[in-house]
Amino acid sequence: MHTLYGSSISGNCWKPAFMLRQRGRPFRWVEIDVLKQQSRTAEFLALNPNGRVPLLQLPDGRLLAESNAMLLHLGEGTDWLPADAYARAKVYEWLFFEQYSHEPFIATVRFWVAFMGKGEEWRDKIAEAMTKGYAALGVMERQLSQTPFLVGTQATLADIALYAYTHVAHEGGFVLDDYPAMRAWLSRFAALPGFVGMPCRA
Ligand SMILES: N[C@@H](CCC(=O)N[C@@H](CS)C(=O)NCC(=O)O)C(=O)O
């Protein structure tokens, strides 16, 4: 059985939990409280020197960090990862986009506002991050007004990666009223067979 070390409030941790469920693989969930710095203990750092969750342990004991690497590993051989080389590269494009242009702003603002209570104290810093977050949402909106999912007509790993923090963006104060294609996509994704949203758990 897989073991997933994760925080139930984390979209990054929701990604592999979602994919393990899609693959019908029961898994053991080990809750790591990031608010109590439990990912920075010597014991956890021995497993993941980067001190972050999620961390996936495969049934044979091998470890894998980075949520999008987990999606790629768990999605191998499924329709979530297209066989066509260009479509596959487009999935990668969205995975890298998610980690560089989306998650650092949307997930971070949510964490600061909803879990650290810094909405007032860090107002300027949050406003700056939100501008960048909205820019990322704009890129998604543009694509989703052309195709039902990020890489065409079928849901792929790209949609899982981007759904993770987009569907809880409102918790950080993001308003999606001006993103109709995005809102339709959120509903479309949540209607997929076997869908389970946040908080994540086994
Ligand atoms: N790029 C990593 C980011 C992981 C990450 O930032 N994890 C956060 C929770 S979402 C964490 O472990 N924070 C605790 C810490 O940094 O001490 C991934 O996608 O897995």
The ligand as a MOL file (V3000), in Angstrom:
LIG
                    3D

  0  0  0     0  0            999 V3000
M  V30 BEGIN CTAB
M  V30 COUNTS 20 19 0 0 0
M  V30 BEGIN ATOM
M  V30 1 N 6.5280 22.1300 -4.8260 0
M  V30 2 C 6.0370 21.3810 -3.7050 0
M  V30 3 C 5.4850 22.3610 -2.6760 0
M  V30 4 C 5.1870 21.6680 -1.3710 0
M  V30 5 C 4.7870 22.6600 -0.3010 0
M  V30 6 O 4.9690 23.8800 -0.4200 0
M  V30 7 N 4.2530 22.1030 0.7710 0
M  V30 8 C 3.7950 22.8960 1.8820 0
M  V30 9 C 2.3410 22.5550 2.1850 0
M  V30 10 S 1.3470 22.9080 0.7680 0
M  V30 11 C 4.6270 22.5610 3.1110 0
M  V30 12 O 5.0260 21.4420 3.2980 0
M  V30 13 N 4.8710 23.5680 3.9560 0
M  V30 14 C 5.5330 23.3700 5.1970 0
M  V30 15 C 6.9170 23.9260 5.2260 0
M  V30 16 O 7.4070 24.4440 4.1990 0
M  V30 17 O 7.5180 23.8380 6.2870 0
M  V30 18 C 4.9690 20.3820 -4.1500 0
M  V30 19 O 4.2690 20.6710 -5.1290 0
M  V30 20 O 4.8510 19.3060 -3.5480 0
M  V30 END ATOM
M  V30 BEGIN BOND
M  V30 1 1 1 2
M  V30 2 1 2 3
M  V30 3 1 2 18
M  V30 4 1 3 4
M  V30 5 1 4 5
M  V30 6 2 5 6
M  V30 7 1 5 7
M  V30 8 1 7 8
M  V30 9 1 8 9
M  V30 10 1 8 11
M  V30 11 1 9 10
M  V30 12 2 11 12
M  V30 13 1 11 13
M  V30 14 1 13 14
M  V30 15 1 14 15
M  V30 16 2 15 16
M  V30 17 1 15 17
M  V30 18 2 18 19
M  V30 19 1 18 20
M  V30 END BOND
M  V30 END CTAB
M  END
